Every structure is written in structure tokens, then in C-alpha cells.
Amino acid sequence: MKYTYLLCSVIVSVGLADFGYFASKRMGANLQLIEVRGLSEKVVKADVGDIFITISNNSENLEELYKKRTADKQKVIEFLKKNGVIAEEISNVSTETNVCKEDDKSSTLSGLITEKKRKYFEANDKLNVHLTDFDKLDKIKEDIVKLSSEGILVTYSYAYQLTNFSDIKIKMMHEASENARKNAEAFIAPHNQSIGKVAYLRQGEISIRAENETEDTSYWETKEKTSVYKKIRLVVRAGFTKSRSFLGR
């Protein structure tokens, strides 16, 4: 299944009670300032995906541990290549070896319990697979559990990212600014007035969430990283002067 990149824009003009607000401020002698907010929302598809794979092993013998972790890592790489991943898309993140100790309790014939510390080595090898083909990433997530049948213990996490966020943000700022002007015009139109020049324009809140999340979701709970489609919301605050032909009314 091939994905079609989606970049849809929704510019929302909302009413006085919902989004914008009107305030008359004295600027100099008789100049009044109209203050509003503008909104731009987009649902955008991520353009890159990463899957982070951890291969875990432990052994009381360091030499055996080295052989097992080396063999397991090679099998994981072979698995990735069978799923269409090329060598350039695989990178080593880290290789860790820790010395661990745990209590080893045993009972004697007399009923006494003896204790000793069992020493063993624990290894974690982490790989990162960086992909632009999400079909490959989905297949890896689906099939990676099969590695357990070969005695390989793997865990994974994944994330989808926007590498062109700066370009998207610039477009959204323009759209939100246009939306702010429309809101200002809507506020004063019933009074037979019109707006003039921009007095100020400031970027406000910007948020990125999973497509189906609401603004009530806390940033700690958001599923944005694991969502292919991301909902971006950008707010600007703007101030406009009244048109000269209406000043003094």
C-alpha cells in the first residue's frame, strides 16, 4: 500500500465569542486599535519514520555473551534487509554491557538457607532504522516478533517526524495572519467601518498533536510521535488600525 502525502489546510474564521476579541485602545490623539487573533490548522503527513530496536542478552560468561549478542545482531540486520531495508538506513545507536549481581538462595538438608551473590553480564545493543517508506516500517513492526522464535529478545519503539516543519510553519503564519484580518473585518463591518494598516503581528500558541487528538489532551499524554498524521495549530495575535475615512466616528 502506498501512501499519498496529505497536506490539507483549514483556515477557520470564528465568531467573536469563540476566537477573536475586540478592544478599542487610544493610540496617540484619536487613533483606535482593533485587536484580534487569527488561526491556521493543518493536518500533515510525516515524511520520515524511525524504529528503534533494542537486542537484549545476558550470561554469566562474558565470552559466551559476546558470541550470542554478535550472532543476534547479525540476525536482526538480516531480518531488516529481508524487509527491504538497505545498509544506509541502519545505524548503531549504542552498545552497552553491565555487570549485574543478584541474590542466589538455596536450602540445605538441615533446612538452613544459604545466600550468595550471583554475578552475570547484561548486554543491550541498540539499532536505529531511518525510513521514508512507511510500508517497510509497518512490515517491520508486524514481523519483528517472529525473531523470538530464534531465541532473540528484541524490544522496539518508533516515531514519525516532520523534517519540513519550518516551511509548513511559514505558510501557516501567513494563513493565520489572513485569518486575523478577516476576523477584524467581521467585527467592525456591522458598524460600517473598515480596518487600515497592521499595527503589530505576533506569533502565539503553536501545537502539534496526533490527528485525532483534542486540545484537552495533555502534552505528557499526546500520541503525536507515533502518529503518521499530525494536526498542527498555530495562532497569531494582531492589531489593526481603523481606516482613516472612519476615524473620529
Secondary structure, DSSP 8 states (H G I E B T S, - for coil): ------EEEE-----TTTT-----EEETTTEEEEEEEEEEEEEEE-SEEEEEEEEEEEES-HHHHHHHHHHHHHHHHHHHHHTT--GGGEEEEEEEEEEEEEEEEEE-TTS-EEEEEEEEEEEEEEEEEEES-HHHHHHHHHHGGGGGGGT-EEEEEEEEE-TTHHHHHHHHHHHHHHHHHHHHHHHHGGGT--EEEEEEEEEEEEEEEETT--TTS-TTT--GGG-SEEEEEEEEEEEEEE-GGGTT-
